[in-house]
């Protein structure tokens, strides 16, 4: 089995080489992203392996299909960059639904703690032997209300962490977790009542720009926003305005809605042309990390292992338990219960 691996990074290769060798999968690692201009690189391969910022739209899928590519495997949970509907009956698509919910949830809390206790500022100061405490006053998390949007595996782990800090947790999810003790409220109530809001939901038409100029008006003044999910959940220009007018007290961002041409690259010697991102980073109450919440040794190993298992299943059976199929209304929870091929 030959698989073209796009947007390869040094931290990806060891685990994929390990599991590829164990399963007789030959990976060809390309640094370039998959897109309309680079899809031709997949010629002669059985499938392609892609990440969050690769483009797998209708045009790319048609080109892959014409070259005999049989499957697209995502080494991530999110699949908003793939036209799953167009892929149906052409190219099988599979993802990694869970690799380490702890990695992302713990990063979200790390961002929050760093921000509210000014740890990043103290780190820079003490490097210059400045031990002043002026401007480093934070606030207790204990007793604060945290609103969690999205209660899948990551959201529920984050809820457990917050409870450990003695926080009052409320949550919103279109599909509440059955049998849980989570205190679900409406999205409007969550936005109005939360001191801190953390997003752990997928990007859909309903969640795109969930935080916008109108919804920001309903937020509690001084609210902290954490986004380790997908950048487009928050309208970045509206976020910037919300911070400037003091409605939003701070933001912790591991994702950004225009990140595809910026994140995972080194621009330290260049001028970044994205003015909104540059202004957000310049804000003293904003912390930005470059989509690294997933980046732990355990998560990388699980991603590679599950992706290779997906490839084996697709090649040997023509079906996969982690397949994203447009045959049913619920793409991830196919009603055929994975008892047969989607097509």
C-alpha positions in Angstrom: 0.0 0.0 0.0 1.4 3.4 -1.1 0.1 6.6 0.6 1.0 10.2 -0.3 1.5 12.1 3.0 0.9 15.8 2.6 1.9 18.7 4.9 4.5 16.5 6.6 6.3 17.9 9.6 9.4 16.4 11.4 7.3 15.4 14.4 4.9 13.4 12.2 7.4 11.2 10.5 8.8 8.9 13.2 5.5 7.5 14.4 4.1 7.1 10.9 7.3 5.4 9.7 7.0 3.0 12.7 3.4 2.0 12.1 3.8 2.1 8.4 6.6 -0.4 8.5 4.6 -2.7 10.9 1.7 -2.7 8.5 3.5 -2.8 5.1 2.3 0.8 4.3 4.8 2.9 2.3 4.4 6.6 3.0 5.8 9.2 0.8 6.2 12.4 2.8 5.6 15.7 1.0 6.2 19.0 2.8 3.7 20.8 0.6 0.0 21.0 1.5 -2.6 19.1 -0.6 -4.5 21.4 -2.9 -5.6 21.8 -6.5 -2.0 22.6 -7.6 -0.4 19.7 -5.8 -2.9 16.9 -6.1 -0.9 15.5 -9.0 1.7 14.4 -6.6 -0.7 11.7 -5.5 -0.5 10.0 -8.9 0.3 6.3 -8.5 -0.7 6.1 -4.8 -3.5 4.2 -3.3 -4.5 7.0 -0.9 -3.5 10.3 0.6 -3.0 11.3 4.2 -3.9 14.9 5.1 -4.1 17.3 8.0 -6.3 20.3 9.0 -5.0 22.8 6.6 -4.9 20.6 3.5 -7.6 21.5 0.9 -9.7 18.5 -0.1 -12.5 20.2 -2.0 -14.5 18.9 -5.0 -11.9 19.8 -7.5 -9.2 18.0 -5.5 -11.3 15.0 -5.0 -12.2 14.8 -8.7 -8.5 14.9 -9.5 -7.6 12.2 -7.0 -10.5 10.0 -8.2 -9.3 10.4 -11.8 -5.9 9.2 -10.8 -7.2 6.1 -9.1 -6.7 7.3 -5.5 -9.1 5.2 -3.4 -9.1 6.9 0.0 -8.3 10.1 2.0 -7.3 9.5 5.6 -7.2 12.5 7.9 -4.7 12.4 10.8 -7.1 14.5 12.9 -10.6 14.5 14.1 -12.0 17.6 12.3 -13.0 17.2 8.6 -14.4 20.6 7.7 -11.7 20.9 5.0 -13.0 17.9 3.2 -16.1 17.9 0.9 -17.4 14.7 2.3 -20.6 14.9 0.3 -18.7 15.2 -3.0 -16.4 12.3 -2.0 -19.4 9.9 -1.7 -19.2 7.1 -4.2 -15.8 8.3 -5.4 -13.2 8.4 -2.6 -13.5 6.9 0.9 -12.8 9.3 3.7 -11.7 8.4 7.3 -10.6 10.4 10.3 -9.1 9.9 13.8 -12.1 10.6 16.1 -10.1 10.4 19.3 -6.4 10.5 19.8 -5.9 12.2 23.1 -8.7 14.3 24.5 -6.4 15.0 27.5 -3.8 16.7 25.2 -6.2 19.3 24.0 -8.2 19.8 27.2 -5.0 20.2 29.2 -3.6 22.7 26.7 -6.8 24.7 27.1 -6.4 24.8 30.8 -2.7 25.6 30.4 -3.6 28.6 28.3 -6.2 29.8 30.8 -3.8 29.5 33.8 -1.0 31.2 31.9 -3.3 34.1 31.0 -5.1 34.7 34.3 -2.0 34.4 36.4 0.2 36.3 33.9 2.8 33.5 33.9 4.0 34.4 30.4 4.7 38.0 31.5 6.5 36.9 34.7 8.7 34.5 32.6 9.8 37.3 30.4 10.5 39.6 33.3 12.5 37.2 35.4 14.7 36.5 32.4 15.8 40.1 32.7 16.1 39.8 36.5 13.0 42.0 36.9 11.2 40.6 40.0 8.5 43.3 40.3 5.0 42.1 40.8 3.4 45.2 39.4 0.8 44.3 36.7 0.8 40.6 37.5 -2.4 40.4 39.6 -4.6 37.6 38.4 -7.9 36.0 39.8 -9.0 32.7 41.3 -10.6 30.2 39.1 -12.3 28.6 42.1 -16.0 29.7 42.1 -16.0 31.1 38.6 -18.5 30.0 36.0 -17.0 28.3 33.0 -19.2 27.7 29.9 -18.1 24.7 27.8 -19.4 24.7 24.2 -19.2 21.1 22.9 -19.3 18.1 25.3 -17.6 15.4 23.2 -14.5 13.6 24.6 -12.4 16.7 24.8 -15.1 18.9 26.3 -15.9 16.3 29.0 -12.2 16.0 30.0 -12.0 19.8 30.2 -15.1 19.8 32.4 -13.5 17.3 34.7 -10.4 19.5 35.0 -12.5 22.6 35.7 -14.4 20.8 38.4 -11.1 19.9 40.0 -10.4 23.7 40.3 -13.8 24.1 42.0 -15.4 25.9 39.1 -19.1 26.0 38.4 -19.6 24.3 35.0 -22.4 24.9 32.5 -22.4 23.6 29.0 -24.1 23.7 25.6 -24.2 21.0 23.0 -26.7 20.4 20.2 -26.5 16.7 21.1 -26.2 16.5 24.9 -24.3 13.5 26.4 -27.0 11.1 27.6 -26.8 10.0 31.2 -24.2 12.6 32.2 -24.3 14.9 35.1 -23.4 17.9 33.0 -25.5 21.0 33.6 -26.7 21.9 30.1 -28.1 25.3 29.4 -29.1 27.2 26.2 -26.3 28.9 24.2 -27.7 32.3 25.0 -27.7 31.6 28.8 -24.1 30.2 28.5 -22.9 33.4 26.8 -24.6 35.6 29.3 -23.6 33.8 32.4 -20.0 32.6 31.9 -16.9 34.2 33.3 -14.9 31.9 31.0 -16.0 30.2 27.8 -14.1 27.3 26.2 -14.9 25.9 22.8 -14.7 22.2 22.0 -17.1 21.8 19.2 -16.6 20.9 15.5 -16.8 23.5 12.8 -20.2 23.4 11.0 -22.5 25.9 9.3 -24.1 26.4 12.7 -20.9 26.9 14.7 -19.1 29.0 12.1 -18.6 32.5 13.7 -20.6 31.5 16.7 -18.8 34.4 18.4 -19.5 37.5 16.2 -20.2 41.1 16.7 -23.8 40.4 17.7 -23.2 37.6 20.1 -20.3 39.5 21.8 -22.8 42.1 22.9 -24.5 39.4 25.1 -21.3 38.3 26.8 -20.6 39.1 30.4 -18.2 42.0 30.5 -14.6 40.8 31.1 -15.2 37.2 29.9 -12.3 35.1 29.0 -12.5 33.1 25.7 -10.6 29.9 25.0 -10.5 28.3 21.6 -8.7 25.1 21.0 -11.2 23.8 18.5 -11.5 25.5 15.0 -10.5 29.1 14.3 -13.6 30.0 12.3 -15.8 29.5 15.4 -14.7 33.0 16.4 -14.9 36.0 14.1 -11.4 37.4 14.7 -12.2 40.9 13.7 -15.2 41.0 16.0 -13.0 39.5 18.7 -10.5 42.2 18.3 -13.2 44.9 18.6 -14.6 43.1 21.6 -11.2 43.3 23.3 -10.7 46.9 22.4 -14.1 48.0 23.8 -13.4 46.0 27.0 -16.3 43.6 26.6 -13.9 40.7 26.3 -11.3 40.5 29.1 -8.9 38.1 27.3 -8.5 35.4 24.7 -6.5 32.2 24.6 -6.3 31.0 21.0 -4.7 27.8 19.7 -6.5 28.3 16.4 -7.3 31.2 14.1 -9.8 31.6 11.3 -7.2 32.5 8.7 -4.4 30.2 10.0 -3.9 28.0 6.9 -1.2 30.2 5.4 0.4 31.1 8.6 0.4 28.4 11.3 3.1 25.6 11.2 5.5 28.0 9.6 8.4 30.2 10.8 7.7 33.9 10.1 10.1 35.3 12.7 12.2 37.0 10.0 9.3 38.2 8.0 6.5 40.8 8.1 3.1 39.0 8.6 0.6 40.5 6.3 -2.4 39.5 8.4 -3.2 42.7 10.3 -5.9 41.2 12.5 -3.6 38.4 13.8 -0.8 40.9 14.3 -3.0 43.2 16.3 -4.4 40.3 18.4 -0.9 39.1 19.2 0.1 42.6 20.2 -2.7 42.7 22.8 -1.5 42.2 26.4 -4.5 40.0 27.3 -4.3 37.7 24.3 -2.2 34.4 24.1 -1.8 32.7 20.7 -0.3 29.3 20.2 0.0 27.8 16.7 -2.5 24.9 16.7 -0.3 22.9 19.1 -2.9 21.6 21.6 -2.8 18.1 20.1 1.0 18.0 20.1 1.9 15.4 22.7 3.9 12.2 22.3 0.9 10.1 23.3 -1.4 11.9 20.8 1.1 11.6 17.9 1.5 7.9 18.5 -2.3 7.3 18.7 -2.9 9.4 15.5 -0.3 7.3 13.5 -1.6 4.0 14.9 -5.3 4.8 14.2 -4.6 6.2 10.8 -2.7 3.1 9.8 -5.5 0.9 11.1 -7.9 3.0 9.0 -5.8 2.4 5.9 -5.6 -1.3 6.5 -9.4 -1.6 6.9 -10.2 0.5 3.8 -7.8 -1.5 1.7 -8.7 -5.0 2.9 -12.5 -4.5 3.5 -13.5 -1.4 1.5 -15.0 -0.1 4.7 -13.7 1.4 8.0 -15.1 2.0 11.5 -13.8 5.6 11.3 -15.2 6.3 7.8 -17.0 9.6 7.2 -19.8 8.6 5.0 -22.5 10.9 3.4 -24.9 7.9 2.9 -26.6 8.8 6.2 -27.6 12.1 7.8 -25.1 11.8 10.6 -21.8 11.6 8.9 -19.9 10.3 11.9 -22.6 8.0 13.3 -23.6 6.2 10.1 -27.0 4.5 10.5 -25.7 1.4 8.7 -23.7 0.8 11.9 -20.6 0.1 10.0 -22.1 -3.3 9.1 -21.2 -3.0 5.4 -19.6 -0.8 2.8 -20.9 2.8 2.5 -20.4 2.4 -1.3 
